[in-house]
Amino acid sequence: MHKGSCLCKAVTFQIEGNLPPASACHCTICRKHTGHYEAGVDVDRSRLKISGASNVTWYQSSEKARRGFCTTCGSVLFFDPTNADWIGVSMGAFDGPTNTKLERHIFVGDKGDYYELNDGAQQYVLYPGAEKPK
């Protein structure tokens, strides 16, 4: 079981079972939403239990997804794609060890020019399956 919360603890969550490998998204929308790039794990919706859901504000950032953040403290928590059976959960919101690692960087074609990617994780100009890794 993995637990997490926003900064003010108005929203808490738990996820049953092990977490999959994490990914980091460097698209312009994620960078503007988080202030840097977004790192998260994608989990089956049925594994995620949210307490304080009335404190989550959902912003429809594109026709493909909405983003959930705490109404009180503004913590970035969830990435919710339209018509998917999974939901993304921000790595920074987890409490304690996650026992997972960053496996890939996606949308590196939009990456900011102020940082380098040299952690050895796979890099994709768009995302896996859209093109060959960088």
Kinemage of the C-alpha trace (Angstrom):
@kinemage 1
@onewidth
@group {chain A} dominant
@subgroup {mainchain}
@vectorlist {calphas} color= white
{ca met a 1} P 0.000 0.000 0.000
{ca his a 2} L 1.292 3.446 -0.940
{ca lys a 3} L -0.034 6.615 0.653
{ca gly a 4} L 0.272 10.264 -0.224
{ca ser a 5} L -1.256 13.697 0.133
{ca cys a 6} L -1.180 17.307 -0.901
{ca leu a 7} L 0.931 19.766 1.078
{ca cys a 8} L -1.895 20.821 3.444
{ca lys a 9} L -3.286 17.252 3.762
{ca ala a 10} L -6.799 18.280 2.672
{ca val a 11} L -6.459 15.553 0.015
{ca thr a 12} L -4.994 12.160 0.822
{ca phe a 13} L -4.830 9.020 -1.277
{ca gln a 14} L -3.754 5.423 -1.185
{ca ile a 15} L -2.857 2.957 -3.907
{ca glu a 16} L -3.055 -0.791 -3.449
{ca gly a 17} L -0.147 -2.912 -4.659
{ca asn a 18} L 3.195 -2.089 -6.217
{ca leu a 19} L 3.751 1.028 -8.275
{ca pro a 20} L 4.798 0.714 -11.914
{ca pro a 21} L 7.921 2.486 -13.221
{ca ala a 22} L 7.560 6.267 -13.261
{ca ser a 23} L 7.787 8.585 -16.244
{ca ala a 24} L 8.645 12.263 -16.539
{ca cys a 25} L 6.728 14.464 -18.959
{ca his a 26} L 8.443 17.506 -20.437
{ca cys a 27} L 5.547 18.819 -22.545
{ca thr a 28} L 4.768 22.510 -22.340
{ca ile a 29} L 1.472 21.908 -20.506
{ca cys a 30} L 3.110 19.796 -17.768
{ca arg a 31} L 5.941 22.289 -17.380
{ca lys a 32} L 3.511 25.194 -17.007
{ca his a 33} L 1.269 23.218 -14.634
{ca thr a 34} L 4.062 22.118 -12.291
{ca gly a 35} L 6.677 24.831 -12.746
{ca his a 36} L 9.218 22.292 -14.063
{ca tyr a 37} L 8.530 18.859 -15.540
{ca glu a 38} L 6.009 16.377 -14.167
{ca ala a 39} L 7.004 12.960 -12.797
{ca gly a 40} L 4.294 10.416 -12.099
{ca val a 41} L 3.046 6.862 -12.192
{ca asp a 42} L 0.014 5.604 -14.086
{ca val a 43} L -2.211 3.269 -12.069
{ca asp a 44} L -5.485 1.486 -12.694
{ca arg a 45} L -8.319 3.688 -11.417
{ca ser a 46} L -9.659 0.874 -9.252
{ca arg a 47} L -6.406 0.860 -7.225
{ca leu a 48} L -6.619 4.558 -6.269
{ca lys a 49} L -8.694 5.676 -3.272
{ca ile a 50} L -8.963 9.441 -2.685
{ca ser a 51} L -10.044 11.011 0.617
{ca gly a 52} L -10.984 14.664 0.568
{ca ala a 53} L -11.953 14.491 -3.110
{ca ser a 54} L -14.157 17.576 -2.641
{ca asn a 55} L -10.883 19.492 -2.171
{ca val a 56} L -9.610 18.495 -5.631
{ca thr a 57} L -10.109 21.040 -8.392
{ca trp a 58} L -10.066 19.629 -11.911
{ca tyr a 59} L -8.729 21.735 -14.760
{ca gln a 60} L -9.430 20.578 -18.333
{ca ser a 61} L -5.980 21.324 -19.776
{ca ser a 62} L -6.709 19.843 -23.203
{ca glu a 63} L -9.341 17.807 -24.987
{ca lys a 64} L -7.328 14.725 -24.005
{ca ala a 65} L -6.918 15.223 -20.245
{ca arg a 66} L -7.707 17.096 -17.088
{ca arg a 67} L -5.431 17.766 -14.130
{ca gly a 68} L -6.328 17.563 -10.457
{ca phe a 69} L -4.825 19.783 -7.790
{ca cys a 70} L -5.658 20.733 -4.201
{ca thr a 71} L -8.055 23.642 -3.992
{ca thr a 72} L -6.422 24.862 -0.757
{ca cys a 73} L -2.653 24.546 -1.236
{ca gly a 74} L -2.412 24.063 -5.015
{ca ser a 75} L -0.415 20.819 -4.904
{ca val a 76} L -0.336 19.028 -8.256
{ca leu a 77} L -1.784 15.554 -7.698
{ca phe a 78} L -3.448 13.830 -10.663
{ca phe a 79} L -3.379 13.558 -14.452
{ca asp a 80} L -6.698 12.175 -15.705
{ca pro a 81} L -6.817 11.243 -19.416
{ca thr a 82} L -10.176 11.150 -21.190
{ca asn a 83} L -11.606 7.637 -21.692
{ca ala a 84} L -8.681 5.789 -20.072
{ca asp a 85} L -8.826 3.066 -17.428
{ca trp a 86} L -5.795 4.559 -15.659
{ca ile a 87} L -4.957 7.805 -13.862
{ca gly a 88} L -1.578 9.456 -13.315
{ca val a 89} L -0.447 10.272 -9.774
{ca ser a 90} L 2.350 12.785 -9.119
{ca met a 91} L 5.469 11.245 -7.605
{ca gly a 92} L 6.083 14.218 -5.309
{ca ala a 93} L 2.774 13.628 -3.518
{ca phe a 94} L 3.745 10.188 -2.152
{ca asp a 95} L 4.661 9.752 1.513
{ca gly a 96} L 7.621 7.516 2.221
{ca pro a 97} L 9.431 5.175 -0.148
{ca thr a 98} L 7.741 4.335 -3.454
{ca asn a 99} L 10.001 1.438 -4.459
{ca thr a 100} L 9.886 2.545 -8.089
{ca lys a 101} L 12.266 4.386 -10.399
{ca leu a 102} L 12.004 6.814 -13.269
{ca glu a 103} L 12.028 4.684 -16.430
{ca arg a 104} L 11.413 7.176 -19.246
{ca his a 105} L 11.224 10.823 -20.244
{ca ile a 106} L 8.420 11.723 -22.653
{ca phe a 107} L 7.837 14.764 -24.857
{ca val a 108} L 11.513 15.709 -24.626
{ca gly a 109} L 10.975 17.634 -27.871
{ca asp a 110} L 9.272 20.272 -25.652
{ca lys a 111} L 11.893 20.115 -22.864
{ca gly a 112} L 12.988 23.391 -21.295
{ca asp a 113} L 16.421 24.654 -22.282
{ca tyr a 114} L 17.539 25.284 -18.693
{ca tyr a 115} L 18.174 21.659 -17.683
{ca glu a 116} L 19.796 18.500 -19.031
{ca leu a 117} L 18.590 14.902 -18.994
{ca asn a 118} L 21.461 12.608 -18.113
{ca asp a 119} L 19.996 10.050 -15.707
{ca gly a 120} L 20.137 7.189 -18.224
{ca ala a 121} L 16.354 6.798 -18.498
{ca gln a 122} L 14.936 6.240 -21.995
{ca gln a 123} L 14.001 9.465 -23.816
{ca tyr a 124} L 11.168 9.911 -26.305
{ca val a 125} L 10.582 12.961 -28.491
{ca leu a 126} L 6.852 12.250 -28.055
{ca tyr a 127} L 5.963 9.050 -26.181
{ca pro a 128} L 6.630 5.283 -26.445
{ca gly a 129} L 5.126 3.901 -29.612
{ca ala a 130} L 4.927 7.274 -31.369
{ca glu a 131} L 8.536 7.223 -32.558
{ca lys a 132} L 11.890 5.683 -31.879
{ca pro a 133} L 13.646 6.688 -28.640
{ca lys a 134} L 16.036 9.587 -28.755
